[in-house]
């Protein structure tokens, strides 16, 4: 995009799981005839409907939803793939004179869109599988030690058991000969380009801690009534590697443990609710630290602020 052109326009409604952001975004989209762009790292996968709180068929009939059901679960999407796809949707909507609403809780995906990532070359074929086998044989702490030898800066930032990101770091180095942390240092330039190409105010929906804890427990039980366990049985039947993101997703992980005989169903549900609450807490912390300029508040406050932003529409020139 030329710097002489007006930036593209979207608005983003983010928040922890269970805050009610999807319902609010749906109401705003219906009012303004806007499309919704899902910013959820799990909703991109086909078949994961209940456990990801994917919009229902009725909701999808009311408002056009994008970036859901984008790929088979045997594939892996990442933040940059999502950001590239989201930007195309925003371009298409703006050409029609509409401002789309980004809605979700995956902060790193939004960050990739608003700030950009270094353009890391693709991993070479077979490299990731090589480290997945090593992880299965020797464990994640061993991989973390290997990462310390080739990318000490990245290893310092990662938890010893963060297999997904550790394998990513090792795979990038083995594929390119350049540490992933060095690629990330190039992000400054891409951040400036991202700011020039897109105007996207961010709104963060918040709720009191105890209210959110209650909402999470109630929603977890509702999702179980909808058939979440059967959906997890289907996921288990695919025999995906344990390092695949969907196998570690909150809720699915605990139900998979139950199916493997580690816990009773009641124990798995209790652990799943606890894990979801902890995840929501981490999300809230991330949004407070990473979206300092965002407008944040309760549903009424955020709705009013977003309504005003959407009313502005696209720049006239």
C-alpha positions, 0 to 999 in steps of 0.5 A, a space after each residue: 500500500 502506498 503511504 499516500 493512500 488512506 489506511 484501511 479501516 476496521 474495529 476490534 472487539 477483544 476480551 477474555 473467554 466468557 466475557 460475552 464479546 461475540 454476542 456484543 459484536 453480533 449485535 453491533 454487526 447487525 446494526 451496522 450491516 458489518 461482517 465479523 472477522 473471527 480472531 480465534 486461533 481455534 475457530 479456524 479449524 473445521 469440526 471444532 465447533 462446540 469447544 471453540 464456541 463457534 457461532 451457530 448456524 442461526 448466528 451465521 445466517 444473521 451476520 456474515 462471519 469470516 475466518 472460521 472453518 478455514 482449514 482442516 485440523 490436520 493443518 496448522 494456522 499461525 498468527 501471520 497466516 491469519 493476519 494476511 487473511 484478515 487483511 484481505 477481508 478488510 480490503 474487500 469490505 472497505 471496497 464496499 464501503 463497510 467497516 468490519 468488526 474483528 472479534 475474539 480473544 487471541 491477542 497474538 493474532 491481533 498483534 500480528 495484524 496491527 504490528 506485523 511479524 518478521 517475514 520468516 521463511 517457511 520451515 523446510 519439509 520434515 524439520 518440524 516432524 524431526 523435532 516432534 519425534 525428538 520431543 516424544 523420545 526425550 521430552 520438552 525440557 531436552 528440546 529447551 536445552 537444545 534451543 538454548 544452544 542456538 537461540 538463547 534469547 528466545 529460550 530465555 523467554 519461553 517456559 521449559 514446557 512450551 513445546 509448541 514455541 520451542 519446536 517452532 524456534 528449533 525448526 526455524 533455526 534448522 530451516 534458515 540458519 538464523 535464530 527466530 529471535 533475530 527474525 523478530 528483531 526485524 519487526 520494528 520496520 514491519 510495525 511501521 508498515 502495519 500502522 500505515 496500512 490499517 486504522 483499527 481502534 481496539 476495544 477490550 470487554 471486561 467483567 468483574 472477576 467473580 462474574 466471569 468465573 461464574 459465566 465460565 463455569 456455566 458456559 462449560 456445562 452448557 457446552 458439555 450438554 451440546 455434545 462437547 465430549 463427542 466432539 472431543 472423541 472425534 478429535 481423538 480419533 484423528 490421532 494428531 501429534 500431541 504438539 498440535 495446537 488443538 490437542 493442547 487447547 483449554 477444555 479439549 486437553 482435559 476431556 482428552 485426558 478423561 478419554 485416555 482414562 486419566 480422570 473421571 468425567 467430573 474430574 475432567 470438567 472441574 479441571 477444564 473449568 479451572 484451566 479456562 478460568 486461568 486462561 481467561 486471567 492470562 488473556 486479561 493480563 495480556 490485553 492490559 499489557 499489550 493493548 494499553 491504548 485500547 478503550 476498555 470497560 463493561 458491555 455498556 461502555 464498550 458498546 457505546 464507544 464502538 457504536 461511535 467508532 463504527 458511525 465514523 465509517 470510512 475516511 472520505 478521501 
